[in-house]
Amino acid sequence: MKKKMIYLDRNENHYGPAPEVFKALHKRNFNKLTTYSRDYTRGVKSKLSERLSHMLGIDEQQILLGYGAEDLLKQAVHCFLQSGETILVPQYSWWYYKVIADEVGGVREIYPIQENEHQFSYDIDAMVDAYKMHNPAMVLISTPNNPTGHSIPWDHLIKVLRAMPEAVVVLDEAYTLFTNPDTSYLKSLVDEFPNVIVTRTFSKFYALAGIRIGYALLGKQLSELNTFSARYLGYNRLSERLAIAALDAHDYYEDMRQKMRADLEMFFDELNQLPGFKAYRSEANFILCRIPHNLKQSLDTYLKSNGFVIKFLNEDGLNSHIRITIGTQEENRMLMDLIKKFIEEIRNGELG
Ligand SMILES: Cc1ncc(COP(=O)(O)O)c(C=O)c1O
C-alpha cells in the first residue's frame, strides 16, 4: 500500500476549517444552487463582499472577490501592467509574481531583502531607491513574505507608500492573520492611499484553500479593476457561504492561531540548536531555516522515507534553505524529532 505522506511544503493549513464551516455545508439549501448569486436588487456584488464591508468599514464598491489571492493578483497585474512596463518585486518572493509579470510582458525588477541576526526585513531605503531608479507601474509587497516569513512594520509601510504615489502598489497579505488579527488599519490604508490594493485569502488562516476564495481591497483610484474584474452573474454561492461561516468561527481560529504561534517558537528554538542550522523568525504559517548545504539531499530523502515532505529551496541566495509549513501540533512534534534524529544519526556515522 502507498505510504501516506504529510505535506508540510505547501503552506496549507492542516488544522482544517472550523466545525461551523462543515455545519454550513450540511445546512445548505441546495435549491439555491440553480440560481446566480449576484444580489442585484440590493446593489451589492455579493453577500460575502457585503459582510466584509461591514466587518472592515470599507465601502462594498472597494471590495472585490476572486478565485483566491492568486486570481486577484493576476487580475491586478493584467489590468495595470502593460507590456514593457516595470513591476518591482521583493528579491525573494513567491514564484508566481514572476509568472504573472511575464504573462503581460512586464519587466521585473527586484528590491533587496536584508538578512539580520534572527530574521529578514525589507530595506525601506533600498525600496524607495529602487522605485526612483526604475519608475515602476506596479510594486508588489508581500507581508508576511513567502518564503522569508517577515512582515513590513506599519511605520515602514507608510513611509514606503508615501514615496510611491505614482505606482499601483499591491500588498499581498495572504498570511497576515496568522500573527496579526487586527484588521482596523485596512480602512485607513485604502482611504489614505488611493493607489493601494490589499489582497487577502481564505486559503491560509481559514484553512479553505480548496474553495478558492480571496478578496482585494481597492484604493479609490483603482476602480478600473472593479470594471476589469466584474462578474455580472456573481461568484460561487457555496464558497461564499463557507467563507462567511469561517468569519463567524472566531474562537476556533483564535485557538488555532495560539497553537501555531507556539509551534513557530518551538521550531525557531529547536532548529537553532542544531549545528549549522539558522532558523529565521516568521509571522506566517511557515518557517525558513538555513541548513548545512551538504545535508540537503540526505535530509530530503530521510524525511520522505519517514513520511514527511518539506520544501527545499533552490534559488540564488536561498539554496541551502528549507521552508517548513507549520502543521498540527502532533505533526510538528514528529517532524522536529525526526530532524533531530537525522542529525544524531549523521553524528554517529549511522547514515552514509
Ligand atoms: C504570498 C502568497 N500569496 C498568495 C498565495 C495564494 O493564495 P490563494 O490560495 O488565495 O490563491 C500564496 C500561496 O501559496 C502565497 O504564498
The ligand as a MOL file (V3000), in Angstrom:
LIG
                    3D

  0  0  0     0  0            999 V3000
M  V30 BEGIN CTAB
M  V30 COUNTS 16 16 0 0 0
M  V30 BEGIN ATOM
M  V30 1 C 2.4560 35.0230 -0.9080 0
M  V30 2 C 1.2650 34.2630 -1.3960 0
M  V30 3 N 0.1940 34.9430 -1.8340 0
M  V30 4 C -0.9040 34.2980 -2.2970 0
M  V30 5 C -0.9560 32.9170 -2.3330 0
M  V30 6 C -2.1440 32.2110 -2.9200 0
M  V30 7 O -3.2920 32.3260 -2.1820 0
M  V30 8 P -4.6740 31.7550 -2.7200 0
M  V30 9 O -4.8060 30.3520 -2.2740 0
M  V30 10 O -5.6760 32.6500 -2.0810 0
M  V30 11 O -4.6950 31.8560 -4.2010 0
M  V30 12 C 0.1360 32.1680 -1.8890 0
M  V30 13 C 0.0900 30.6920 -1.9400 0
M  V30 14 O 0.9210 29.9640 -1.5210 0
M  V30 15 C 1.2840 32.8620 -1.4200 0
M  V30 16 O 2.3630 32.1970 -0.9880 0
M  V30 END ATOM
M  V30 BEGIN BOND
M  V30 1 1 1 2
M  V30 2 1 2 3
M  V30 3 2 2 15
M  V30 4 2 3 4
M  V30 5 1 4 5
M  V30 6 1 5 6
M  V30 7 2 5 12
M  V30 8 1 6 7
M  V30 9 1 7 8
M  V30 10 2 8 9
M  V30 11 1 8 10
M  V30 12 1 8 11
M  V30 13 1 12 13
M  V30 14 1 12 15
M  V30 15 2 13 14
M  V30 16 1 15 16
M  V30 END BOND
M  V30 END CTAB
M  END
